Amino acid sequence: MPDTSWTDQPTCPYCGHIERDAWEIPFDSIDGEVVQTCAHCGEDYHLSRNAIITYTSEPLKKADTRDAGSEVQS
Ligand SMILES: [Zn+2]
């Protein structure tokens, strides 16, 4: 039984074929479910995409540049 949970690429649960063109799969949204046909063995299987979205923010301008020793002053 191939590992088919939380994989980086869709993996066929029948033969273990890894789908490398996952970006072509027409999910309805970032998270979605489709019936995917394995390109290797031709079996249909249920495929869900689990999107993990994170955010990173930084100030555009540092409030206090005296502590930023590596910044180049013009
Ligand atoms: Zn397959």
N, CA, C, O and the ligand as a Tripos MOL2 file, in Angstrom:
@<TRIPOS>MOLECULE
protein
  297   295    75     0     0
PROTEIN
NO_CHARGES

@<TRIPOS>ATOM
      1 N           0.8550   -1.1970    0.0000 N.3       1 MET1
      2 CA          0.0000    0.0000    0.0000 C.3       1 MET1
      3 C           0.8820    1.2350    0.0000 C.2       1 MET1
      4 O           1.6270    1.4730    0.9510 O.2       1 MET1
      5 N           0.8000    2.0180   -1.0610 N.am      2 PRO2
      6 CA          1.6300    3.2240   -1.0990 C.3       2 PRO2
      7 C           1.1370    4.2640   -0.1080 C.2       2 PRO2
      8 O          -0.0320    4.2650    0.2780 O.2       2 PRO2
      9 N           2.0120    5.1210    0.2850 N.am      3 ASP3
     10 CA          1.6550    6.2280    1.1670 C.3       3 ASP3
     11 C           0.9280    7.2720    0.3350 C.2       3 ASP3
     12 O           1.5190    7.8920   -0.5490 O.2       3 ASP3
     13 N          -0.3650    7.4680    0.6210 N.am      4 THR4
     14 CA         -1.1600    8.3790   -0.2020 C.3       4 THR4
     15 C          -1.7430    9.5360    0.5960 C.2       4 THR4
     16 O          -2.5750   10.2800    0.0770 O.2       4 THR4
     17 N          -1.3260    9.7020    1.8420 N.am      5 SER5
     18 CA         -1.8690   10.7610    2.6780 C.3       5 SER5
     19 C          -0.8390   11.8650    2.8730 C.2       5 SER5
     20 O           0.3080   11.6010    3.2350 O.2       5 SER5
     21 N          -1.2590   13.1050    2.6290 N.am      6 TRP6
     22 CA         -0.4290   14.2840    2.8650 C.3       6 TRP6
     23 C           0.8870   14.1800    2.0980 C.2       6 TRP6
     24 O           1.9490   14.5420    2.6050 O.2       6 TRP6
     25 N           0.7980   13.6870    0.8880 N.am      7 THR7
     26 CA          1.9910   13.5940    0.0630 C.3       7 THR7
     27 C           2.1870   14.8920   -0.7160 C.2       7 THR7
     28 O           1.2430   15.6560   -0.9180 O.2       7 THR7
     29 N           3.4070   15.1290   -1.1450 N.am      8 ASP8
     30 CA          3.7060   16.3380   -1.9080 C.3       8 ASP8
     31 C           3.0630   16.2930   -3.2860 C.2       8 ASP8
     32 O           2.7410   17.3380   -3.8520 O.2       8 ASP8
     33 N           2.8730   15.1070   -3.8290 N.am      9 GLN9
     34 CA          2.2500   14.9380   -5.1310 C.3       9 GLN9
     35 C           1.1270   13.9160   -4.9750 C.2       9 GLN9
     36 O           1.2120   13.0380   -4.1170 O.2       9 GLN9
     37 N           0.0690   14.0180   -5.7990 N.am     10 PRO10
     38 CA         -0.9640   12.9780   -5.7650 C.3      10 PRO10
     39 C          -0.3530   11.6160   -6.0850 C.2      10 PRO10
     40 O           0.4220   11.4730   -7.0310 O.2      10 PRO10
     41 N          -0.7150   10.6270   -5.2830 N.am     11 THR11
     42 CA         -0.1780    9.2860   -5.4680 C.3      11 THR11
     43 C          -1.3230    8.3080   -5.6580 C.2      11 THR11
     44 O          -2.2380    8.2590   -4.8360 O.2      11 THR11
     45 N          -1.2860    7.5340   -6.7220 N.am     12 CYS12
     46 CA         -2.3360    6.5570   -6.9920 C.3      12 CYS12
     47 C          -2.3780    5.5110   -5.8870 C.2      12 CYS12
     48 O          -1.3610    4.8890   -5.5820 O.2      12 CYS12
     49 N          -3.5590    5.3120   -5.2790 N.am     13 PRO13
     50 CA         -3.6500    4.3220   -4.2050 C.3      13 PRO13
     51 C          -3.6530    2.8860   -4.7220 C.2      13 PRO13
     52 O          -3.5780    1.9400   -3.9360 O.2      13 PRO13
     53 N          -3.7380    2.7230   -6.0290 N.am     14 TYR14
     54 CA         -3.7510    1.3680   -6.5920 C.3      14 TYR14
     55 C          -2.3500    0.8920   -6.9460 C.2      14 TYR14
     56 O          -1.9500   -0.2150   -6.5860 O.2      14 TYR14
     57 N          -1.6070    1.7390   -7.6570 N.am     15 CYS15
     58 CA         -0.3010    1.2840   -8.1440 C.3      15 CYS15
     59 C           0.8590    2.1100   -7.6050 C.2      15 CYS15
     60 O           2.0200    1.7430   -7.7850 O.2      15 CYS15
     61 N           0.5510    3.2190   -6.9470 N.am     16 GLY16
     62 CA          1.6230    4.0370   -6.3890 C.3      16 GLY16
     63 C           2.2010    5.0400   -7.3630 C.2      16 GLY16
     64 O           3.1940    5.7020   -7.0620 O.2      16 GLY16
     65 N           1.5790    5.1580   -8.5490 N.am     17 HIS17
     66 CA          2.0680    6.1340   -9.5240 C.3      17 HIS17
     67 C           1.9490    7.5460   -8.9600 C.2      17 HIS17
     68 O           0.9070    7.9130   -8.4170 O.2      17 HIS17
     69 N           2.9890    8.3210   -9.0840 N.am     18 ILE18
     70 CA          2.9890    9.7010   -8.6060 C.3      18 ILE18
     71 C           2.6250   10.6210   -9.7610 C.2      18 ILE18
     72 O           3.2780   10.6160  -10.8050 O.2      18 ILE18
     73 N           1.5720   11.4110   -9.5610 N.am     19 GLU19
     74 CA          1.1020   12.3550  -10.5830 C.3      19 GLU19
     75 C           1.9320   13.6200  -10.4980 C.2      19 GLU19
     76 O           1.8310   14.3690   -9.5270 O.2      19 GLU19
     77 N           2.7510   13.8630  -11.5100 N.am     20 ARG20
     78 CA          3.6730   14.9970  -11.4490 C.3      20 ARG20
     79 C           3.1150   16.2510  -12.1130 C.2      20 ARG20
     80 O           3.7450   17.3070  -12.0580 O.2      20 ARG20
     81 N           1.9570   16.1540  -12.7310 N.am     21 ASP21
     82 CA          1.3340   17.3260  -13.3480 C.3      21 ASP21
     83 C           0.1190   17.7600  -12.5470 C.2      21 ASP21
     84 O          -0.9220   18.0820  -13.1180 O.2      21 ASP21
     85 N           0.2480   17.7690  -11.2250 N.am     22 ALA22
     86 CA         -0.8910   18.0480  -10.3550 C.3      22 ALA22
     87 C          -1.4630   19.4360  -10.5950 C.2      22 ALA22
     88 O          -2.6440   19.6720  -10.3370 O.2      22 ALA22
     89 N          -0.6430   20.3540  -11.0840 N.am     23 TRP23
     90 CA         -1.1220   21.7220  -11.3210 C.3      23 TRP23
     91 C          -2.1310   21.7630  -12.4630 C.2      23 TRP23
     92 O          -2.8510   22.7480  -12.6230 O.2      23 TRP23
     93 N          -2.1850   20.6800  -13.2680 N.am     24 GLU24
     94 CA         -3.1540   20.6470  -14.3660 C.3      24 GLU24
     95 C          -4.5140   20.1010  -13.9140 C.2      24 GLU24
     96 O          -5.4820   20.1690  -14.6710 O.2      24 GLU24
     97 N          -4.5980   19.5670  -12.7080 N.am     25 ILE25
     98 CA         -5.8540   18.9830  -12.2340 C.3      25 ILE25
     99 C          -6.8250   20.1140  -11.8960 C.2      25 ILE25
    100 O          -6.4810   21.0090  -11.1240 O.2      25 ILE25
    101 N          -8.0350   20.0850  -12.4640 N.am     26 PRO26
    102 CA         -8.9610   21.2210  -12.2970 C.3      26 PRO26
    103 C          -9.7110   21.1920  -10.9710 C.2      26 PRO26
    104 O         -10.9040   20.8910  -10.9360 O.2      26 PRO26
    105 N          -9.0270   21.4990   -9.9010 N.am     27 PHE27
    106 CA         -9.7110   21.6500   -8.6260 C.3      27 PHE27
    107 C         -10.5900   22.8960   -8.6680 C.2      27 PHE27
    108 O         -10.2770   23.8670   -9.3580 O.2      27 PHE27
    109 N         -11.6890   22.8580   -7.9230 N.am     28 ASP28
    110 CA        -12.6120   23.9950   -7.9060 C.3      28 ASP28
    111 C         -12.0040   25.1970   -7.1990 C.2      28 ASP28
    112 O         -12.2920   26.3410   -7.5520 O.2      28 ASP28
    113 N         -11.1710   24.9420   -6.2120 N.am     29 SER29
    114 CA        -10.5960   26.0200   -5.4320 C.3      29 SER29
    115 C          -9.2550   25.5400   -4.9030 C.2      29 SER29
    116 O          -8.7650   24.4780   -5.2890 O.2      29 SER29
    117 N          -8.6750   26.3260   -4.0260 N.am     30 ILE30
    118 CA         -7.3720   25.9370   -3.4700 C.3      30 ILE30
    119 C          -7.5010   24.5870   -2.7720 C.2      30 ILE30
    120 O          -6.6800   23.6910   -2.9630 O.2      30 ILE30
    121 N          -8.5520   24.4620   -1.9580 N.am     31 ASP31
    122 CA         -8.9010   23.1580   -1.4280 C.3      31 ASP31
    123 C          -9.9680   22.5740   -2.3240 C.2      31 ASP31
    124 O         -10.8840   23.2950   -2.7190 O.2      31 ASP31
    125 N          -9.8900   21.3100   -2.6600 N.am     32 GLY32
    126 CA        -10.9050   20.7360   -3.5200 C.3      32 GLY32
    127 C         -10.7740   19.2280   -3.6000 C.2      32 GLY32
    128 O          -9.8050   18.6350   -3.1260 O.2      32 GLY32
    129 N         -11.7870   18.6260   -4.2180 N.am     33 GLU33
    130 CA        -11.8010   17.1830   -4.3920 C.3      33 GLU33
    131 C         -12.1620   16.8800   -5.8320 C.2      33 GLU33
    132 O         -13.0520   17.5150   -6.3990 O.2      33 GLU33
    133 N         -11.4840   15.9230   -6.4210 N.am     34 VAL34
    134 CA        -11.7820   15.4950   -7.7780 C.3      34 VAL34
    135 C         -11.6730   13.9730   -7.8290 C.2      34 VAL34
    136 O         -11.1000   13.3430   -6.9400 O.2      34 VAL34
    137 N         -12.2380   13.3990   -8.8930 N.am     35 VAL35
    138 CA        -11.9540   12.0080   -9.2210 C.3      35 VAL35
    139 C         -10.8380   12.0320  -10.2530 C.2      35 VAL35
    140 O         -11.0060   12.5480  -11.3580 O.2      35 VAL35
    141 N          -9.7210   11.4770   -9.8840 N.am     36 GLN36
    142 CA         -8.5340   11.5100  -10.7320 C.3      36 GLN36
    143 C          -8.3240   10.1360  -11.3560 C.2      36 GLN36
    144 O          -8.4360    9.1140  -10.6780 O.2      36 GLN36
    145 N          -8.0230   10.1160  -12.6370 N.am     37 THR37
    146 CA         -7.7010    8.8600  -13.3000 C.3      37 THR37
    147 C          -6.1920    8.7030  -13.3590 C.2      37 THR37
    148 O          -5.4810    9.5740  -13.8590 O.2      37 THR37
    149 N          -5.7190    7.5910  -12.8460 N.am     38 CYS38
    150 CA         -4.2810    7.3440  -12.8220 C.3      38 CYS38
    151 C          -3.7610    7.2270  -14.2510 C.2      38 CYS38
    152 O          -4.3130    6.4960  -15.0730 O.2      38 CYS38
    153 N          -2.6820    7.9680  -14.5280 N.am     39 ALA39
    154 CA         -2.0950    7.9290  -15.8670 C.3      39 ALA39
    155 C          -1.3440    6.6250  -16.1080 C.2      39 ALA39
    156 O          -0.9980    6.3080  -17.2460 O.2      39 ALA39
    157 N          -1.0960    5.8810  -15.0590 N.am     40 HIS40
    158 CA         -0.3040    4.6610  -15.1970 C.3      40 HIS40
    159 C          -1.1820    3.4200  -15.3190 C.2      40 HIS40
    160 O          -1.0290    2.6400  -16.2600 O.2      40 HIS40
    161 N          -2.1120    3.2310  -14.3580 N.am     41 CYS41
    162 CA         -2.9040    1.9990  -14.3490 C.3      41 CYS41
    163 C          -4.3480    2.2340  -14.7990 C.2      41 CYS41
    164 O          -5.0900    1.2710  -14.9990 O.2      41 CYS41
    165 N          -4.7650    3.5080  -14.9620 N.am     42 GLY42
    166 CA         -6.0890    3.7970  -15.4770 C.3      42 GLY42
    167 C          -7.2090    3.7140  -14.4550 C.2      42 GLY42
    168 O          -8.3740    3.9090  -14.8020 O.2      42 GLY42
    169 N          -6.8810    3.4300  -13.2080 N.am     43 GLU43
    170 CA         -7.9090    3.3720  -12.1680 C.3      43 GLU43
    171 C          -8.3300    4.7830  -11.7670 C.2      43 GLU43
    172 O          -7.5110    5.7010  -11.7290 O.2      43 GLU43
    173 N          -9.6370    4.9420  -11.4650 N.am     44 ASP44
    174 CA        -10.1210    6.2050  -10.9250 C.3      44 ASP44
    175 C          -9.9810    6.1880   -9.4010 C.2      44 ASP44
    176 O         -10.2530    5.1740   -8.7580 O.2      44 ASP44
    177 N          -9.5670    7.2800   -8.8470 N.am     45 TYR45
    178 CA         -9.4830    7.3750   -7.3910 C.3      45 TYR45
    179 C          -9.8560    8.7680   -6.9310 C.2      45 TYR45
    180 O          -9.7570    9.7430   -7.6760 O.2      45 TYR45
    181 N         -10.2860    8.8350   -5.6890 N.am     46 HIS46
    182 CA        -10.6700   10.1040   -5.0840 C.3      46 HIS46
    183 C          -9.4250   10.8420   -4.6330 C.2      46 HIS46
    184 O          -8.5690   10.2950   -3.9390 O.2      46 HIS46
    185 N          -9.3450   12.1140   -5.0490 N.am     47 LEU47
    186 CA         -8.1700   12.9130   -4.7150 C.3      47 LEU47
    187 C          -8.6210   14.2250   -4.1010 C.2      47 LEU47
    188 O          -9.4280   14.9440   -4.6890 O.2      47 LEU47
    189 N          -8.1150   14.5320   -2.9460 N.am     48 SER48
    190 CA         -8.4030   15.8270   -2.3360 C.3      48 SER48
    191 C          -7.0920   16.5730   -2.1320 C.2      48 SER48
    192 O          -6.0570   15.9910   -1.8060 O.2      48 SER48
    193 N          -7.1740   17.8660   -2.3340 N.am     49 ARG49
    194 CA         -5.9980   18.7110   -2.1320 C.3      49 ARG49
    195 C          -6.1620   19.4380   -0.8150 C.2      49 ARG49
    196 O          -7.2130   20.0170   -0.5360 O.2      49 ARG49
    197 N          -5.1360   19.4050   -0.0230 N.am     50 ASN50
    198 CA         -5.1580   20.0250    1.2890 C.3      50 ASN50
    199 C          -4.1600   21.1690    1.2930 C.2      50 ASN50
    200 O          -2.9510   20.9640    1.4060 O.2      50 ASN50
    201 N          -4.6820   22.3550    1.1680 N.am     51 ALA51
    202 CA         -3.8080   23.5140    1.0650 C.3      51 ALA51
    203 C          -3.4430   24.0180    2.4480 C.2      51 ALA51
    204 O          -4.2960   24.1840    3.3200 O.2      51 ALA51
    205 N          -2.1830   24.2490    2.6200 N.am     52 ILE52
    206 CA         -1.7080   24.8680    3.8510 C.3      52 ILE52
    207 C          -1.1600   26.2340    3.4600 C.2      52 ILE52
    208 O          -0.1650   26.3360    2.7420 O.2      52 ILE52
    209 N          -1.8130   27.2640    3.9330 N.am     53 ILE53
    210 CA         -1.4360   28.6260    3.5710 C.3      53 ILE53
    211 C          -0.8920   29.3320    4.8020 C.2      53 ILE53
    212 O          -1.5210   29.3330    5.8600 O.2      53 ILE53
    213 N           0.2580   29.9220    4.6560 N.am     54 THR54
    214 CA          0.8290   30.6820    5.7560 C.3      54 THR54
    215 C           1.1310   32.0940    5.2720 C.2      54 THR54
    216 O           1.2410   32.3400    4.0710 O.2      54 THR54
    217 N           1.2590   32.9870    6.1890 N.am     55 TYR55
    218 CA          1.5410   34.3740    5.8620 C.3      55 TYR55
    219 C           2.7920   34.8420    6.5990 C.2      55 TYR55
    220 O           3.0570   34.4350    7.7300 O.2      55 TYR55
    221 N           3.5350   35.6840    5.9480 N.am     56 THR56
    222 CA          4.6900   36.3110    6.5710 C.3      56 THR56
    223 C           4.5970   37.8150    6.3310 C.2      56 THR56
    224 O           4.4150   38.2610    5.1980 O.2      56 THR56
    225 N           4.7190   38.5770    7.3820 N.am     57 SER57
    226 CA          4.6720   40.0310    7.2140 C.3      57 SER57
    227 C           5.9400   40.6530    7.7680 C.2      57 SER57
    228 O           6.5470   40.1610    8.7190 O.2      57 SER57
    229 N           6.3120   41.7410    7.1430 N.am     58 GLU58
    230 CA          7.4620   42.5010    7.5990 C.3      58 GLU58
    231 C           7.1460   43.9820    7.4590 C.2      58 GLU58
    232 O           6.4390   44.3740    6.5310 O.2      58 GLU58
    233 N           7.6420   44.7930    8.3400 N.am     59 PRO59
    234 CA          7.4380   46.2290    8.1590 C.3      59 PRO59
    235 C           8.2140   46.7120    6.9400 C.2      59 PRO59
    236 O           9.3260   46.2500    6.6840 O.2      59 PRO59
    237 N           7.6310   47.6390    6.1910 N.am     60 LEU60
    238 CA          8.3370   48.2010    5.0460 C.3      60 LEU60
    239 C           9.5100   49.0600    5.5100 C.2      60 LEU60
    240 O          10.5620   49.1060    4.8730 O.2      60 LEU60
    241 N           9.2990   49.7390    6.6400 N.am     61 LYS61
    242 CA         10.3060   50.6570    7.1500 C.3      61 LYS61
    243 C          10.5000   50.3510    8.6230 C.2      61 LYS61
    244 O           9.5460   50.3370    9.4000 O.2      61 LYS61
    245 N          11.7080   50.1130    8.9840 N.am     62 LYS62
    246 CA         11.9710   49.8090   10.3870 C.3      62 LYS62
    247 C          11.7890   51.0650   11.2360 C.2      62 LYS62
    248 O          12.2460   52.1470   10.8700 O.2      62 LYS62
    249 N          11.1250   50.9090   12.3570 N.am     63 ALA63
    250 CA         10.8590   52.0490   13.2190 C.3      63 ALA63
    251 C          12.1480   52.5850   13.8230 C.2      63 ALA63
    252 O          12.2960   53.7880   14.0390 O.2      63 ALA63
    253 N          13.0730   51.6780   14.0900 N.am     64 ASP64
    254 CA         14.3210   52.0940   14.7210 C.3      64 ASP64
    255 C          15.4700   51.4230   13.9830 C.2      64 ASP64
    256 O          15.7160   50.2320   14.1720 O.2      64 ASP64
    257 N          16.1790   52.1800   13.1380 N.am     65 THR65
    258 CA         17.2400   51.5910   12.3280 C.3      65 THR65
    259 C          18.5530   51.5060   13.0850 C.2      65 THR65
    260 O          19.5240   50.9580   12.5630 O.2      65 THR65
    261 N          18.6100   52.0290   14.2900 N.am     66 ARG66
    262 CA         19.8760   51.9840   15.0130 C.3      66 ARG66
    263 C          20.2970   50.5540   15.3540 C.2      66 ARG66
    264 O          21.4830   50.2660   15.5190 O.2      66 ARG66
    265 N          19.3060   49.6630   15.4570 N.am     67 ASP67
    266 CA         19.6280   48.2770   15.7810 C.3      67 ASP67
    267 C          19.9580   47.4520   14.5520 C.2      67 ASP67
    268 O          20.4380   46.3250   14.6730 O.2      67 ASP67
    269 N          19.7030   48.0060   13.3560 N.am     68 ALA68
    270 CA         19.9130   47.2430   12.1220 C.3      68 ALA68
    271 C          21.3300   47.4680   11.6340 C.2      68 ALA68
    272 O          21.5600   48.2640   10.7230 O.2      68 ALA68
    273 N          22.2590   46.7850   12.2220 N.am     69 GLY69
    274 CA         23.6650   47.0020   11.9340 C.3      69 GLY69
    275 C          24.0540   46.6430   10.5160 C.2      69 GLY69
    276 O          25.0090   47.2040    9.9800 O.2      69 GLY69
    277 N          23.3300   45.7130    9.8920 N.am     70 SER70
    278 CA         23.7220   45.2580    8.5690 C.3      70 SER70
    279 C          23.1420   46.1350    7.4630 C.2      70 SER70
    280 O          23.4820   45.9590    6.2930 O.2      70 SER70
    281 N          22.2840   47.0620    7.8140 N.am     71 GLU71
    282 CA         21.7080   47.8940    6.7680 C.3      71 GLU71
    283 C          22.6920   48.9320    6.2830 C.2      71 GLU71
    284 O          23.4290   49.5290    7.0680 O.2      71 GLU71
    285 N          22.6940   49.1420    4.9770 N.am     72 VAL72
    286 CA         23.5870   50.1290    4.3800 C.3      72 VAL72
    287 C          22.9130   51.5050    4.4850 C.2      72 VAL72
    288 O          21.7910   51.6960    4.0160 O.2      72 VAL72
    289 N          23.5970   52.4300    5.0880 N.am     73 GLN73
    290 CA         23.0600   53.7800    5.1960 C.3      73 GLN73
    291 C          23.5360   54.5920    3.9980 C.2      73 GLN73
    292 O          24.7120   54.5410    3.6380 O.2      73 GLN73
    293 N          22.6410   55.3290    3.3910 N.am     74 SER74
    294 CA         23.0050   56.1390    2.2220 C.3      74 SER74
    295 C          23.3000   57.5570    2.6520 C.2      74 SER74
    296 O          23.6260   58.4000    1.8170 O.2      74 SER74
    297 ZN         -2.3900    3.7680  -10.7020 Zn       75 ZN75
@<TRIPOS>BOND
     1     1     2 1
     2     2     3 1
     3     3     4 2
     4     3     5 am
     5     5     6 1
     6     6     7 1
     7     7     8 2
     8     7     9 am
     9     9    10 1
    10    10    11 1
    11    11    12 2
    12    11    13 am
    13    13    14 1
    14    14    15 1
    15    15    16 2
    16    15    17 am
    17    17    18 1
    18    18    19 1
    19    19    20 2
    20    19    21 am
    21    21    22 1
    22    22    23 1
    23    23    24 2
    24    23    25 am
    25    25    26 1
    26    26    27 1
    27    27    28 2
    28    27    29 am
    29    29    30 1
    30    30    31 1
    31    31    32 2
    32    31    33 am
    33    33    34 1
    34    34    35 1
    35    35    36 2
    36    35    37 am
    37    37    38 1
    38    38    39 1
    39    39    40 2
    40    39    41 am
    41    41    42 1
    42    42    43 1
    43    43    44 2
    44    43    45 am
    45    45    46 1
    46    46    47 1
    47    47    48 2
    48    47    49 am
    49    49    50 1
    50    50    51 1
    51    51    52 2
    52    51    53 am
    53    53    54 1
    54    54    55 1
    55    55    56 2
    56    55    57 am
    57    57    58 1
    58    58    59 1
    59    59    60 2
    60    59    61 am
    61    61    62 1
    62    62    63 1
    63    63    64 2
    64    63    65 am
    65    65    66 1
    66    66    67 1
    67    67    68 2
    68    67    69 am
    69    69    70 1
    70    70    71 1
    71    71    72 2
    72    71    73 am
    73    73    74 1
    74    74    75 1
    75    75    76 2
    76    75    77 am
    77    77    78 1
    78    78    79 1
    79    79    80 2
    80    79    81 am
    81    81    82 1
    82    82    83 1
    83    83    84 2
    84    83    85 am
    85    85    86 1
    86    86    87 1
    87    87    88 2
    88    87    89 am
    89    89    90 1
    90    90    91 1
    91    91    92 2
    92    91    93 am
    93    93    94 1
    94    94    95 1
    95    95    96 2
    96    95    97 am
    97    97    98 1
    98    98    99 1
    99    99   100 2
   100    99   101 am
   101   101   102 1
   102   102   103 1
   103   103   104 2
   104   103   105 am
   105   105   106 1
   106   106   107 1
   107   107   108 2
   108   107   109 am
   109   109   110 1
   110   110   111 1
   111   111   112 2
   112   111   113 am
   113   113   114 1
   114   114   115 1
   115   115   116 2
   116   115   117 am
   117   117   118 1
   118   118   119 1
   119   119   120 2
   120   119   121 am
   121   121   122 1
   122   122   123 1
   123   123   124 2
   124   123   125 am
   125   125   126 1
   126   126   127 1
   127   127   128 2
   128   127   129 am
   129   129   130 1
   130   130   131 1
   131   131   132 2
   132   131   133 am
   133   133   134 1
   134   134   135 1
   135   135   136 2
   136   135   137 am
   137   137   138 1
   138   138   139 1
   139   139   140 2
   140   139   141 am
   141   141   142 1
   142   142   143 1
   143   143   144 2
   144   143   145 am
   145   145   146 1
   146   146   147 1
   147   147   148 2
   148   147   149 am
   149   149   150 1
   150   150   151 1
   151   151   152 2
   152   151   153 am
   153   153   154 1
   154   154   155 1
   155   155   156 2
   156   155   157 am
   157   157   158 1
   158   158   159 1
   159   159   160 2
   160   159   161 am
   161   161   162 1
   162   162   163 1
   163   163   164 2
   164   163   165 am
   165   165   166 1
   166   166   167 1
   167   167   168 2
   168   167   169 am
   169   169   170 1
   170   170   171 1
   171   171   172 2
   172   171   173 am
   173   173   174 1
   174   174   175 1
   175   175   176 2
   176   175   177 am
   177   177   178 1
   178   178   179 1
   179   179   180 2
   180   179   181 am
   181   181   182 1
   182   182   183 1
   183   183   184 2
   184   183   185 am
   185   185   186 1
   186   186   187 1
   187   187   188 2
   188   187   189 am
   189   189   190 1
   190   190   191 1
   191   191   192 2
   192   191   193 am
   193   193   194 1
   194   194   195 1
   195   195   196 2
   196   195   197 am
   197   197   198 1
   198   198   199 1
   199   199   200 2
   200   199   201 am
   201   201   202 1
   202   202   203 1
   203   203   204 2
   204   203   205 am
   205   205   206 1
   206   206   207 1
   207   207   208 2
   208   207   209 am
   209   209   210 1
   210   210   211 1
   211   211   212 2
   212   211   213 am
   213   213   214 1
   214   214   215 1
   215   215   216 2
   216   215   217 am
   217   217   218 1
   218   218   219 1
   219   219   220 2
   220   219   221 am
   221   221   222 1
   222   222   223 1
   223   223   224 2
   224   223   225 am
   225   225   226 1
   226   226   227 1
   227   227   228 2
   228   227   229 am
   229   229   230 1
   230   230   231 1
   231   231   232 2
   232   231   233 am
   233   233   234 1
   234   234   235 1
   235   235   236 2
   236   235   237 am
   237   237   238 1
   238   238   239 1
   239   239   240 2
   240   239   241 am
   241   241   242 1
   242   242   243 1
   243   243   244 2
   244   243   245 am
   245   245   246 1
   246   246   247 1
   247   247   248 2
   248   247   249 am
   249   249   250 1
   250   250   251 1
   251   251   252 2
   252   251   253 am
   253   253   254 1
   254   254   255 1
   255   255   256 2
   256   255   257 am
   257   257   258 1
   258   258   259 1
   259   259   260 2
   260   259   261 am
   261   261   262 1
   262   262   263 1
   263   263   264 2
   264   263   265 am
   265   265   266 1
   266   266   267 1
   267   267   268 2
   268   267   269 am
   269   269   270 1
   270   270   271 1
   271   271   272 2
   272   271   273 am
   273   273   274 1
   274   274   275 1
   275   275   276 2
   276   275   277 am
   277   277   278 1
   278   278   279 1
   279   279   280 2
   280   279   281 am
   281   281   282 1
   282   282   283 1
   283   283   284 2
   284   283   285 am
   285   285   286 1
   286   286   287 1
   287   287   288 2
   288   287   289 am
   289   289   290 1
   290   290   291 1
   291   291   292 2
   292   291   293 am
   293   293   294 1
   294   294   295 1
   295   295   296 2
@<TRIPOS>SUBSTRUCTURE
     1 MET1         2 RESIDUE 1 A MET
     2 PRO2         6 RESIDUE 1 A PRO
     3 ASP3        10 RESIDUE 1 A ASP
     4 THR4        14 RESIDUE 1 A THR
     5 SER5        18 RESIDUE 1 A SER
     6 TRP6        22 RESIDUE 1 A TRP
     7 THR7        26 RESIDUE 1 A THR
     8 ASP8        30 RESIDUE 1 A ASP
     9 GLN9        34 RESIDUE 1 A GLN
    10 PRO10       38 RESIDUE 1 A PRO
    11 THR11       42 RESIDUE 1 A THR
    12 CYS12       46 RESIDUE 1 A CYS
    13 PRO13       50 RESIDUE 1 A PRO
    14 TYR14       54 RESIDUE 1 A TYR
    15 CYS15       58 RESIDUE 1 A CYS
    16 GLY16       62 RESIDUE 1 A GLY
    17 HIS17       66 RESIDUE 1 A HIS
    18 ILE18       70 RESIDUE 1 A ILE
    19 GLU19       74 RESIDUE 1 A GLU
    20 ARG20       78 RESIDUE 1 A ARG
    21 ASP21       82 RESIDUE 1 A ASP
    22 ALA22       86 RESIDUE 1 A ALA
    23 TRP23       90 RESIDUE 1 A TRP
    24 GLU24       94 RESIDUE 1 A GLU
    25 ILE25       98 RESIDUE 1 A ILE
    26 PRO26      102 RESIDUE 1 A PRO
    27 PHE27      106 RESIDUE 1 A PHE
    28 ASP28      110 RESIDUE 1 A ASP
    29 SER29      114 RESIDUE 1 A SER
    30 ILE30      118 RESIDUE 1 A ILE
    31 ASP31      122 RESIDUE 1 A ASP
    32 GLY32      126 RESIDUE 1 A GLY
    33 GLU33      130 RESIDUE 1 A GLU
    34 VAL34      134 RESIDUE 1 A VAL
    35 VAL35      138 RESIDUE 1 A VAL
    36 GLN36      142 RESIDUE 1 A GLN
    37 THR37      146 RESIDUE 1 A THR
    38 CYS38      150 RESIDUE 1 A CYS
    39 ALA39      154 RESIDUE 1 A ALA
    40 HIS40      158 RESIDUE 1 A HIS
    41 CYS41      162 RESIDUE 1 A CYS
    42 GLY42      166 RESIDUE 1 A GLY
    43 GLU43      170 RESIDUE 1 A GLU
    44 ASP44      174 RESIDUE 1 A ASP
    45 TYR45      178 RESIDUE 1 A TYR
    46 HIS46      182 RESIDUE 1 A HIS
    47 LEU47      186 RESIDUE 1 A LEU
    48 SER48      190 RESIDUE 1 A SER
    49 ARG49      194 RESIDUE 1 A ARG
    50 ASN50      198 RESIDUE 1 A ASN
    51 ALA51      202 RESIDUE 1 A ALA
    52 ILE52      206 RESIDUE 1 A ILE
    53 ILE53      210 RESIDUE 1 A ILE
    54 THR54      214 RESIDUE 1 A THR
    55 TYR55      218 RESIDUE 1 A TYR
    56 THR56      222 RESIDUE 1 A THR
    57 SER57      226 RESIDUE 1 A SER
    58 GLU58      230 RESIDUE 1 A GLU
    59 PRO59      234 RESIDUE 1 A PRO
    60 LEU60      238 RESIDUE 1 A LEU
    61 LYS61      242 RESIDUE 1 A LYS
    62 LYS62      246 RESIDUE 1 A LYS
    63 ALA63      250 RESIDUE 1 A ALA
    64 ASP64      254 RESIDUE 1 A ASP
    65 THR65      258 RESIDUE 1 A THR
    66 ARG66      262 RESIDUE 1 A ARG
    67 ASP67      266 RESIDUE 1 A ASP
    68 ALA68      270 RESIDUE 1 A ALA
    69 GLY69      274 RESIDUE 1 A GLY
    70 SER70      278 RESIDUE 1 A SER
    71 GLU71      282 RESIDUE 1 A GLU
    72 VAL72      286 RESIDUE 1 A VAL
    73 GLN73      290 RESIDUE 1 A GLN
    74 SER74      294 RESIDUE 1 A SER
    75 ZN75       297 GROUP 0 **** ****
